[in-house]
Amino acid sequence: MRIDSAHKSRWQIAEVVFGLPFLVSIGIQLVVPFSLPQGILRQVLLVVGIALIITGIGLIVSARREFARYGQPTDPGHPTSKVVKTGVFAISRNPLYLGSVTVFLGITFILNILWILVTLSLSIILCHLILIVPEEQYLTAKFGQEYEQYVASVRRWLGRKRTTN
């Protein structure tokens, strides 16, 4: 069986999976506002939001640079020729998606729109079903044991797994 890529459609990208629910949350906010009251907590969350957005962008930029370093595509429909395990991929198998979650969480705090948390939860589920599962199946089929060893050592979202010797 020949496998060309994990995703064939242009909509199977993080920008859509996270962006569309985000836009829905903005629409819901206009009809049914759901925010935290003003005060010191809002000021703290503003700073936290900025830090989360910077962190998320850093993850995304680092992941894209690491892919570029190994000549690997990030667009759907293009085959992968290597399992990238270095840089930010040494601590997350999905740093692009983790970065997206982190950015949208930061936006939640900055805009004070709690509906974004609701739609972000939906986005994470969609990300898992539409993006991550097909990618993992593709990479397992294409790279076999090399990818399985990577899965055994690095968590899907964040962290290295303990190895028992």
C-alpha positions as CSV (number, residue, x, y, z in Angstrom):
1,M,0.0,0.0,0.0
2,R,1.4,3.4,-1.1
3,I,0.9,6.3,1.3
4,D,1.6,9.7,0.0
5,S,0.5,11.9,2.9
6,A,-1.5,12.0,6.0
7,H,-3.9,14.8,4.7
8,K,-5.2,15.4,1.3
9,S,-7.5,18.4,1.8
10,R,-6.4,22.0,2.2
11,W,-8.8,22.4,5.1
12,Q,-7.0,19.7,7.2
13,I,-4.8,22.2,8.8
14,A,-4.5,23.7,12.3
15,E,-5.5,27.2,11.1
16,V,-8.9,25.8,10.1
17,V,-9.4,23.3,12.9
18,F,-8.6,26.0,15.5
19,G,-9.7,29.1,13.5
20,L,-13.2,28.3,12.6
21,P,-14.3,27.4,16.2
22,F,-12.6,30.6,17.3
23,L,-14.7,32.7,14.9
24,V,-17.8,30.9,16.1
25,S,-16.9,31.8,19.7
26,I,-16.6,35.5,18.6
27,G,-20.1,35.3,17.1
28,I,-21.6,33.6,20.2
29,Q,-19.9,36.3,22.4
30,L,-21.8,39.0,20.4
31,V,-25.1,37.3,21.1
32,V,-24.5,35.9,24.6
33,P,-21.6,37.6,26.4
34,F,-19.5,35.3,28.6
35,S,-16.6,37.2,30.2
36,L,-14.8,37.6,33.5
37,P,-15.5,40.8,35.5
38,Q,-13.0,43.6,35.4
39,G,-10.5,43.9,38.2
40,I,-7.1,42.7,39.3
41,L,-7.7,39.2,37.9
42,R,-8.3,40.6,34.5
43,Q,-5.0,42.5,34.7
44,V,-3.1,39.3,35.7
45,L,-4.8,37.3,32.9
46,L,-3.9,40.0,30.4
47,V,-0.2,39.4,31.2
48,V,-0.6,35.6,31.2
49,G,-2.4,35.9,27.9
50,I,0.5,37.8,26.3
51,A,3.0,35.2,27.7
52,L,0.9,32.4,26.3
53,I,0.7,33.9,22.9
54,I,4.5,34.6,22.8
55,T,5.1,31.0,23.9
56,G,2.7,29.6,21.3
57,I,4.2,31.6,18.5
58,G,7.6,30.4,19.6
59,L,6.6,26.8,19.5
60,I,5.1,27.2,16.0
61,V,8.1,29.1,14.6
62,S,10.5,26.6,16.2
63,A,8.6,23.6,14.7
64,R,8.4,25.2,11.3
65,R,12.2,26.0,11.3
66,E,12.9,22.4,12.4
67,F,10.8,21.0,9.5
68,A,12.5,23.4,7.1
69,R,15.9,22.3,8.4
70,Y,15.1,18.7,7.4
71,G,13.3,19.8,4.2
72,Q,9.9,18.5,5.5
73,P,6.6,20.0,4.3
74,T,3.9,21.4,6.6
75,D,1.2,21.7,3.9
76,P,-1.4,18.9,3.3
77,G,-0.8,16.6,0.4
78,H,2.9,16.5,0.5
79,P,4.8,13.4,1.6
80,T,7.1,13.3,4.6
81,S,10.5,11.7,4.1
82,K,11.9,11.9,7.6
83,V,10.7,11.6,11.2
84,V,11.8,14.9,12.8
85,K,12.8,14.2,16.4
86,T,15.1,17.1,17.2
87,G,14.5,20.6,18.5
88,V,11.0,21.2,19.8
89,F,10.0,17.8,18.5
90,A,12.2,16.3,21.2
91,I,9.6,17.4,23.8
92,S,6.4,17.3,21.7
93,R,5.2,15.2,18.8
94,N,2.8,18.0,17.9
95,P,4.4,21.3,18.7
96,L,2.5,23.1,15.9
97,Y,-0.9,22.0,17.4
98,L,0.4,22.7,21.0
99,G,1.4,26.2,19.8
100,S,-2.0,26.8,18.3
101,V,-3.7,25.7,21.6
102,T,-1.4,28.0,23.5
103,V,-2.0,31.0,21.3
104,F,-5.8,30.6,21.4
105,L,-5.7,30.2,25.2
106,G,-3.7,33.4,25.3
107,I,-6.2,35.2,23.1
108,T,-9.0,34.0,25.4
109,F,-7.4,35.8,28.4
110,I,-6.5,38.9,26.4
111,L,-10.0,39.3,24.8
112,N,-11.8,38.1,27.9
113,I,-14.1,35.9,25.9
114,L,-14.6,32.7,27.8
115,W,-16.5,31.1,24.8
116,I,-13.1,30.7,23.2
117,L,-12.4,28.1,26.0
118,V,-15.5,26.2,25.0
119,T,-14.7,26.2,21.3
120,L,-11.0,25.5,22.0
121,S,-12.0,22.3,23.7
122,L,-13.9,21.4,20.6
123,S,-10.9,22.3,18.5
124,I,-8.6,20.0,20.5
125,I,-11.0,17.1,19.9
126,L,-11.2,17.9,16.2
127,C,-7.4,18.3,16.1
128,H,-7.0,14.8,17.5
129,L,-9.6,13.2,15.2
130,I,-8.9,15.1,11.9
131,L,-5.2,15.9,12.2
132,I,-3.3,13.8,14.8
133,V,-4.8,10.3,14.3
134,P,-4.3,10.3,10.5
135,E,-0.8,11.7,10.9
136,E,0.1,9.0,13.4
137,Q,-1.3,6.3,11.2
138,Y,0.6,7.7,8.2
139,L,3.9,8.0,10.0
140,T,3.5,4.5,11.6
141,A,2.8,3.0,8.2
142,K,5.6,4.9,6.5
143,F,8.4,4.7,9.1
144,G,7.4,1.7,11.2
145,Q,9.7,1.0,14.1
146,E,11.6,4.4,13.8
147,Y,8.3,6.2,14.4
148,E,7.1,3.8,17.1
149,Q,10.4,4.4,19.0
150,Y,9.8,8.1,18.8
151,V,6.2,7.6,20.1
152,A,7.6,5.6,22.9
153,S,10.0,8.4,24.0
154,V,8.1,11.6,23.4
155,R,4.5,12.4,24.5
156,R,1.9,13.6,22.0
157,W,1.4,17.0,23.5
158,L,4.3,17.8,25.9
159,G,7.1,16.0,27.6
160,R,9.5,13.0,27.3
161,K,8.4,9.6,28.5
162,R,10.4,7.8,31.1
163,T,12.2,4.8,29.8
164,T,12.7,1.8,31.9
165,N,15.9,-0.2,31.4
